């Protein structure tokens, strides 16, 4: 399932979480060229380690 609407219909609790949009939804890579908030995600991953 790739569409936000479909996820929210099935799991409405997700509506309270921030959304990170991929520029190419067929490529799930976390990279500056594919993720709108790459820096924020990178920092969260680093903090989790």
N, CA, C and O atoms as CSV, one atom per row, in Angstrom:
chain,resi,resn,atom,element,x,y,z
A,1,UNK,N,N,0.847,-1.170,0.000
A,1,UNK,CA,C,0.000,0.000,0.000
A,1,UNK,C,C,0.894,1.236,0.000
A,1,UNK,O,O,1.756,1.386,0.866
A,2,UNK,N,N,0.687,2.111,-0.967
A,2,UNK,CA,C,1.577,3.253,-1.089
A,2,UNK,C,C,0.897,4.596,-0.822
A,2,UNK,O,O,1.580,5.603,-0.632
A,3,UNK,N,N,-0.402,4.626,-0.805
A,3,UNK,CA,C,-1.087,5.907,-0.690
A,3,UNK,C,C,-1.429,6.232,0.757
A,3,UNK,O,O,-1.911,5.383,1.508
A,4,UNK,N,N,-1.168,7.480,1.127
A,4,UNK,CA,C,-1.424,7.930,2.486
A,4,UNK,C,C,-2.890,7.702,2.869
A,4,UNK,O,O,-3.180,7.255,3.979
A,5,UNK,N,N,-3.796,8.004,1.968
A,5,UNK,CA,C,-5.216,7.850,2.258
A,5,UNK,C,C,-5.554,6.404,2.651
A,5,UNK,O,O,-6.318,6.174,3.589
A,6,UNK,N,N,-4.984,5.440,1.934
A,6,UNK,CA,C,-5.233,4.041,2.246
A,6,UNK,C,C,-4.739,3.654,3.628
A,6,UNK,O,O,-5.408,2.920,4.355
A,7,UNK,N,N,-3.561,4.154,3.987
A,7,UNK,CA,C,-3.018,3.864,5.318
A,7,UNK,C,C,-3.914,4.467,6.392
A,7,UNK,O,O,-4.229,3.810,7.384
A,8,UNK,N,N,-4.323,5.722,6.194
A,8,UNK,CA,C,-5.126,6.401,7.210
A,8,UNK,C,C,-6.512,5.780,7.356
A,8,UNK,O,O,-7.081,5.791,8.447
A,9,UNK,N,N,-7.058,5.241,6.277
A,9,UNK,CA,C,-8.348,4.555,6.384
A,9,UNK,C,C,-8.222,3.300,7.232
A,9,UNK,O,O,-9.132,2.973,7.993
A,10,UNK,N,N,-7.117,2.603,7.110
A,10,UNK,CA,C,-6.933,1.337,7.834
A,10,UNK,C,C,-6.353,1.524,9.230
A,10,UNK,O,O,-6.646,0.746,10.138
A,11,UNK,N,N,-5.523,2.563,9.401
A,11,UNK,CA,C,-4.887,2.833,10.705
A,11,UNK,C,C,-5.014,4.333,10.990
A,11,UNK,O,O,-4.054,5.074,10.779
A,12,UNK,N,N,-6.164,4.794,11.460
A,12,UNK,CA,C,-6.381,6.230,11.649
A,12,UNK,C,C,-5.409,6.879,12.644
A,12,UNK,O,O,-5.179,8.087,12.583
A,13,UNK,N,N,-4.844,6.093,13.547
A,13,UNK,CA,C,-3.900,6.639,14.528
A,13,UNK,C,C,-2.655,7.230,13.858
A,13,UNK,O,O,-1.973,8.066,14.451
A,14,UNK,N,N,-2.359,6.806,12.639
A,14,UNK,CA,C,-1.192,7.333,11.931
A,14,UNK,C,C,-1.349,8.809,11.573
A,14,UNK,O,O,-0.361,9.480,11.276
A,15,UNK,N,N,-2.569,9.317,11.598
A,15,UNK,CA,C,-2.812,10.712,11.274
A,15,UNK,C,C,-2.132,11.691,12.213
A,15,UNK,O,O,-1.958,12.860,11.867
A,16,UNK,N,N,-1.745,11.232,13.401
A,16,UNK,CA,C,-1.086,12.092,14.385
A,16,UNK,C,C,0.427,12.164,14.205
A,16,UNK,O,O,1.095,12.910,14.921
A,17,UNK,N,N,0.974,11.404,13.268
A,17,UNK,CA,C,2.418,11.347,13.063
A,17,UNK,C,C,2.830,12.192,11.858
A,17,UNK,O,O,2.054,12.347,10.915
A,18,UNK,N,N,4.053,12.741,11.883
A,18,UNK,CA,C,4.509,13.515,10.724
A,18,UNK,C,C,4.693,12.610,9.504
A,18,UNK,O,O,5.065,11.443,9.627
A,19,UNK,N,N,4.429,13.163,8.348
A,19,UNK,CA,C,4.528,12.412,7.102
A,19,UNK,C,C,5.807,12.816,6.379
A,19,UNK,O,O,6.121,14.002,6.273
A,20,UNK,N,N,6.528,11.844,5.892
A,20,UNK,CA,C,7.741,12.079,5.122
A,20,UNK,C,C,7.503,11.537,3.721
A,20,UNK,O,O,7.277,10.342,3.528
A,21,UNK,N,N,7.559,12.425,2.764
A,21,UNK,CA,C,7.199,12.078,1.394
A,21,UNK,C,C,8.434,11.672,0.594
A,21,UNK,O,O,9.439,12.384,0.571
A,22,UNK,N,N,8.340,10.522,-0.056
A,22,UNK,CA,C,9.399,10.082,-0.967
A,22,UNK,C,C,9.164,10.698,-2.339
A,22,UNK,O,O,8.030,10.743,-2.818
A,23,UNK,N,N,10.218,11.164,-2.962
A,23,UNK,CA,C,10.081,11.694,-4.315
A,23,UNK,C,C,9.784,10.580,-5.310
A,23,UNK,O,O,9.091,10.796,-6.304
A,24,UNK,N,N,10.305,9.393,-5.041
A,24,UNK,CA,C,10.038,8.232,-5.881
A,24,UNK,C,C,9.544,7.111,-4.954
A,24,UNK,O,O,10.357,6.439,-4.320
A,25,UNK,N,N,8.225,6.903,-4.867
A,25,UNK,CA,C,7.708,5.904,-3.929
A,25,UNK,C,C,8.098,4.465,-4.267
A,25,UNK,O,O,7.926,3.572,-3.437
A,26,UNK,N,N,8.618,4.227,-5.466
A,26,UNK,CA,C,9.061,2.882,-5.815
A,26,UNK,C,C,10.480,2.615,-5.332
A,26,UNK,O,O,10.957,1.482,-5.386
A,27,UNK,N,N,11.156,3.666,-4.858
A,27,UNK,CA,C,12.513,3.539,-4.337
A,27,UNK,C,C,12.488,3.948,-2.863
A,27,UNK,O,O,12.439,5.144,-2.580
A,28,UNK,N,N,12.520,3.019,-1.924
A,28,UNK,CA,C,12.408,3.357,-0.509
A,28,UNK,C,C,13.704,3.845,0.140
A,28,UNK,O,O,13.798,3.882,1.367
A,29,UNK,N,N,14.690,4.215,-0.654
A,29,UNK,CA,C,15.980,4.640,-0.094
A,29,UNK,C,C,15.851,5.917,0.724
A,29,UNK,O,O,15.137,6.846,0.347
A,30,UNK,N,N,16.556,5.944,1.851
A,30,UNK,CA,C,16.639,7.153,2.665
A,30,UNK,C,C,17.859,7.918,2.171
A,30,UNK,O,O,18.989,7.661,2.587
A,31,UNK,N,N,17.603,8.865,1.273
A,31,UNK,CA,C,18.687,9.638,0.680
A,31,UNK,C,C,18.215,11.071,0.448
A,31,UNK,O,O,17.012,11.316,0.362
A,32,UNK,N,N,19.150,12.023,0.344
A,32,UNK,CA,C,18.749,13.414,0.125
A,32,UNK,C,C,17.968,13.596,-1.172
A,32,UNK,O,O,17.124,14.488,-1.266
A,33,UNK,N,N,18.240,12.769,-2.159
A,33,UNK,CA,C,17.544,12.900,-3.427
A,33,UNK,C,C,16.154,12.294,-3.433
A,33,UNK,O,O,15.386,12.543,-4.361
A,34,UNK,N,N,15.808,11.505,-2.423
A,34,UNK,CA,C,14.518,10.812,-2.432
A,34,UNK,C,C,13.609,11.188,-1.270
A,34,UNK,O,O,12.420,10.871,-1.304
A,35,UNK,N,N,14.122,11.842,-0.262
A,35,UNK,CA,C,13.322,12.105,0.932
A,35,UNK,C,C,13.256,13.598,1.203
A,35,UNK,O,O,14.284,14.273,1.247
A,36,UNK,N,N,12.044,14.114,1.384
A,36,UNK,CA,C,11.868,15.547,1.551
A,36,UNK,C,C,12.502,16.090,2.831
A,36,UNK,O,O,12.962,17.232,2.846
A,37,UNK,N,N,12.535,15.322,3.871
A,37,UNK,CA,C,13.117,15.768,5.156
A,37,UNK,C,C,14.319,14.889,5.524
A,37,UNK,O,O,14.421,14.399,6.649
A,38,UNK,N,N,15.187,14.706,4.600
A,38,UNK,CA,C,16.324,13.809,4.794
A,38,UNK,C,C,17.133,14.159,6.042
A,38,UNK,O,O,17.442,13.275,6.840
A,39,UNK,N,N,17.474,15.412,6.219
A,39,UNK,CA,C,18.295,15.816,7.369
A,39,UNK,C,C,17.637,15.477,8.695
A,39,UNK,O,O,18.308,15.027,9.624
A,40,UNK,N,N,16.352,15.684,8.788
A,40,UNK,CA,C,15.619,15.375,10.017
A,40,UNK,C,C,15.626,13.873,10.295
A,40,UNK,O,O,15.855,13.449,11.428
A,41,UNK,N,N,15.378,13.079,9.271
A,41,UNK,CA,C,15.374,11.622,9.431
A,41,UNK,C,C,16.768,11.123,9.791
A,41,UNK,O,O,16.916,10.280,10.676
A,42,UNK,N,N,17.787,11.638,9.113
A,42,UNK,CA,C,19.168,11.239,9.395
A,42,UNK,C,C,19.516,11.511,10.853
A,42,UNK,O,O,20.116,10.667,11.519
A,43,UNK,N,N,19.138,12.693,11.353
A,43,UNK,CA,C,19.445,13.039,12.740
A,43,UNK,C,C,18.708,12.135,13.724
A,43,UNK,O,O,19.265,11.768,14.758
A,44,UNK,N,N,17.467,11.774,13.416
A,44,UNK,CA,C,16.716,10.866,14.292
A,44,UNK,C,C,17.351,9.478,14.328
A,44,UNK,O,O,17.430,8.851,15.384
A,45,UNK,N,N,17.800,9.007,13.177
A,45,UNK,CA,C,18.451,7.694,13.128
A,45,UNK,C,C,19.762,7.724,13.908
A,45,UNK,O,O,20.067,6.781,14.637
A,46,UNK,N,N,20.526,8.778,13.765
A,46,UNK,CA,C,21.790,8.895,14.503
A,46,UNK,C,C,21.551,8.964,16.000
A,46,UNK,O,O,22.305,8.373,16.772
A,47,UNK,N,N,20.515,9.673,16.423
A,47,UNK,CA,C,20.213,9.802,17.854
A,47,UNK,C,C,19.760,8.465,18.438
A,47,UNK,O,O,19.988,8.191,19.616
A,48,UNK,N,N,19.121,7.637,17.617
A,48,UNK,CA,C,18.618,6.349,18.089
A,48,UNK,C,C,19.751,5.368,18.335
A,48,UNK,O,O,19.655,4.526,19.229
A,49,UNK,N,N,20.816,5.463,17.562
A,49,UNK,CA,C,21.949,4.548,17.722
A,49,UNK,C,C,22.552,4.796,19.057
A,49,UNK,O,O,23.528,4.143,19.425
